[in-house]
């Protein structure tokens, strides 16, 4: 392992040195590329990690992403016209192939981050190729559970938008407009008062996809809708004490986390536009901050919870009986690590909680939004 690590370290140092020689050289093409990359620095992600301390560690997130992107450089995209995992067990329907296909969405995001860190045009071409294949093939179903992973596609676009080919950029813009506005229309046409899946975690995932699409496109009308719907979800989903509706329905911390992750992602997208959704208060006193604070004692182990004992949803029992991990027994606080690393980017006071749960954030987040000082 030591030998492999040293070899990898030499490889990534060589890669980095080559890229930085390009930036210091007089080559006009390289200068144009780096200028374009800078313009693509987006609404969500901060500066590329290699420009933040020049990390030498061969196991650092950015180096791992470079190596991973190189591994898949010649892969052919395999987009599906539809994803469907909601309400299905492994091996049912298209559950398994949907899970495999979702990995391409994450690969796009990670390759876009590798490009931002290196300016390697091969990474940009790879993102361009995968983006175009997916937005030309996939037809939104407007099931927010099935489509939650499209936040990775949105980030991939957001990181590369100004440098993409015109055909890919225009096709992706059309796709995100269809996605965001389609969700807005379905919410606005839903029966009032909003309830059921229009007030539980499903709605939180809708709000995430709308907000991230809106801010990535800088679509004023969609942004205003996102602001309105985020505020509405605070009122409908979170109590004044911070307890979320999903905890009542599912008797599970699992669904508290699943409800708050998309709302926190939406708040991060808004924050890049200097809009504070962490402390925004609903008429009932609810805030995203209060909901995160409600969860902290469970995350730190001061309180524990046996999952799904009194769930009102039969499918939870089916998953427990099928042996799906996490659907019975005590809740594992480590499952909240990503949430609190996301939250720490809104308020660094959540960072100790995150670090208690995991030593490092998910690789993409560590590169996208480095740990606050």
N, C-alpha and C positions, 0 to 999 in steps of 0.2 A: 504493500500500500504506500510506503514511503517513496519507493522508486516511481510508482505511478503518479503520486502527487508532485514529485519533482519534475517529471516529464511534462505533466499538465501545466505546472507553473511556468516552465520554460516556453511552452507553446503559447500560453496566453500573454506572457510578456512580449514574445515575438510579434504576436498579433497586434498588441497594443502599441509597440514601438513603430510598427509599420504604419498604423493609422496616424500616429502622431507625427511621423515624418511627413506624411501627406499634408497634415494641417500646417506644418511649418514650411513646406515647400512652396514653390511659386506656381504650381500647377493650377491653372484657372479652373479646370473642371472640379478639382477637389474643393476649391474655395466656394464654388457655386453650390456644391453638394452640402457642405457644412452650413452655409448660409440658409439653405432650404431647410435643413434639419432644425436649425434654431427657430425658424418661423413656425415649425410644426410643434414646438414645445407647447403643451396643450393646456387645456382647462383643468385636467385632473392630475397629471403627473408633473413632478418637479424636474430638476436638472438630471441629466444622465449620471449614473453613479460613478463612472470612471473619472468624471470631472470633480468628484467630491472626495478628495483624499487620495486619489490614485492607489486604490487598493491592490496589494500584492498577493493577498491570500488566494491560492488557487481554488479554494472552495467557496469563495465569495459568490454571492448571488449573481452578480453581473457576469462573472467569468463562466459560471455554470450555464447561464442563458446563452452566452456566445457559443459554447461547445455544443449545447443542445440544438441551437439553430443550425449549426454546421452539420450536425448529424442528420437533420431532416431537410437539408438544402435541396435535394433532388426529389423529395416526396411529391407525389401527385395528390392534389386535394380530393377528398371524397365527401363532398357535401351531401346532405340528405335534404329532400324536399320538405321533410317534417321531422321533428324530434318529439318523442313521447316517453316520459318516464313517470309522470304523475299518476298516482293511483295504481301502479303496476309493481309487481315483484320482479326480482332478477329472473331472466329467462322467459318472461311473459311478453308477448307482442314484440315490439321493436325496442324494448327497454335496453337490452345489452348493446345493440348497434347504436342506439342514441348516446349511451354513455361513452362509447368509443369515439363517436363523431364529435362530441363535446370537447374532447381533448384537442381537436384541431382549432377550436375557438381560443383555447388557452395558449396553444402554440403560436397562433397569430399575435396575440398580445405580447408574449415573451420575445418573439422574434422582432417585433416592433421596438421593444425596449433594448434589445441587443443592437439594433440599428441606431437608436438614439445615442447609445453609449459609444459606438464605434464609427458611425458613418459608412459602414461597409455597404456598398450598393447592392450586393448580393442579398443581404437581409431585406432591404427595401423591396427588391423584385419578388422575393418570396412572399412577403406580406401582401404585395399587390396581387400576386397570382391567387393566393388563397382567398383574399377578400372578394375578388371578382367572382371566383367560382361559387362562393357561398351566397353572396347577395343575388346572384343570377339564378340560383337553384332553389334556395329556401323560400317557402311561402309562409308568412307568419300565421300561426294558429290562434294567437292572442290568448294562449294558456300561459300565464306568467311563471308557473312552476316549470313547465317544459322549456321555456325560453329564458329562464333566469341567467343561464350561462352566456347569453348574448352580450352581457356587460363586457366580456373579454373582447368580442368583436368590436364593440363601440370604442374601447380603449385602443385597440389596434388601429382603427381609423383615426382616432383623435391624435395619436402619436405621429402619424405619417401623412395626414390629410394634404398638406400643401405640396408634398413631394410625390404623391401618387400619380399614376397616369390619369389623363383626363377621363378615360372611359371608366376606370375603376372608381375614381373619386365621384363622378356623377352618378354611377350606379349605386354606390354606397349611400350617397346623400338621399337618393330616391328611396332606398330601402329603409333608412332610419326615419325618414319622414312618414313612410307608410307604417312603420312599427310604432313610433311615438304617437302619431295622430290616431292610429287605429285603437290603441289602448285608451286614449283620452275619450274618443267617441263612445266606446263601450262603457266606460265609467259614467259619462254624462247621460247615457241612455238607460242606465240601470235604475231599478225601482228605488224610490226614496221612502223612508230613510235607508241609507246604505247599510247592509248587514251581510251576514254569511261571508262568502268569499270576497265581497266588496268591502270588508272591514277587517278581515283577519290577515294572516301572513301573505295570502295571495295579493291583496291590495298593496302591501309593502313592496312586493316584487314588481307590481305594475308601476308604482311610483318611481322605483329605481330606474327601470328601463325608460320611462318617460323623461325623467330628469337628466339621465346621462345622455340620451339622444338629444334633448333640447340644448344642453350646454355644449355638447360636441359640435352641433350644427350652428350654435349661436342664433337659434331661432327664437326671436322675441316672443311671439305668440305662444309657442310651445313652452317656453320658460315660464311665462305667466301661468299657464295651465299647471305646470309642475309645482309651482309655488302654492297655488290654490289647493291642489290635491294632496300635497304633503301636509299642509295645515289641517285639511279635513281628516287625513289618516291619523294625525296626532289625537284629534278629538274622538275619533271613532274607535281607535285601537288601544290607546294608552290611558290608564286611569290617572287621577291626580296624584296618586301615591307611586306611580311609575310601573304598576303591574299591567302587563299587556293582556289583551283579550285572549290570545292563543293559550296562555297559561290556564285560563278558566276552561277553555274548550278541550285542551289536550292533556292537562295535568302533567306537563312535561317542560323542563327547562330547555330541552332540545328545541322546542318550538318558540321559546322566548328568543333564543339565539337566532333561529332561522327567520324570525320576524324582524329583529333589530339589525341584522347584517345589511339587508338591502336599504333600510332607512339610513343607516350610517354611510353607505356608499353614496346614496343620493345627497346626503348632507356634505360629503366630501366634494362632490361635483359642484355643489352650490358654493362651497367655501372658496374654491378657486376663482369664483366670480365675486368674492367678498360679500357673500350672503350667509348669514349665520342661521343655520337650521338646528344647531345643537341645543341652543337655549330658547329657541322660539317657543312661545307658550300658547296653547290652545285655550279656548274659553273655560274648559274644565280644569285648567291648571296643568295639563299634561305637557311634558317636554321630552324630547329624545334623551336629554341628559338625565332626567329623573328615571327613565326606564333603564338606562345603563347602570345608574346608581343602585337601582333595585336589584340588579343581577350581581353586583360586586360581591356581596357576602357568599353567594353560591360559588362564584368563580374562585374566591380565595379559600374556600373550604370551611368558612365559619358556619355555613348552613349546608345541609345536604338534602337530596330529594330522590325518592324512588319514582322512576319514570313511568308514565302512562297508566298508573293504577286505576284512575277514575276517568280515563279519556272517554269523551262522548262520540268518538269517531271509530267505527268498527274496523277500518283499515289498519289502525294502529295495532289492534289485537292480531290481525292477520300477519302483520310484519313481525310481531313478537313471536307468534307461533312458527313462522318460517325461519326464525333464527337470525333475522336481520340485526346486525349489531346496533346497540343503543336504544332498542325498543323494549327494554325491560331492565330492572335492577337500578342501582344507583347511577345518577347522572355523573359523567366524567367531566370535571371542570376544564380539562385540556381542550374540550371541544369548543370552548369560547375564546381560544387564543387568537384566532384570526379576527374575531369581532373586536377584541380589546386592542389589538394592534391597529386596526382601522380607527377605532375611537381615539387612540393616542395621537393620531394625526389631526384630530379636531381639538383635543385637549391633552397635553402631555401628562396631566395628572393620572391618566389611565395607563401610562406606560409601565409603572411598577406591577400593576395587575397583569398586563400582557406578558411581561418578562417572568413573572411567577409561573405562568402557564406554559411558556415556551421560550427558549433562550433567544430565538431569532424569529422575526416575522416571516410569513410566506415569501419565497424568493422574489416574486413579482412585486410585492408591496415594498420590500426592502430596496429594490431598485427604483421603483416608481416614486415612492415618497420615503426618502431616507429617514431614519429615526430622528426625532426632534432632539435638539441639544438641551 
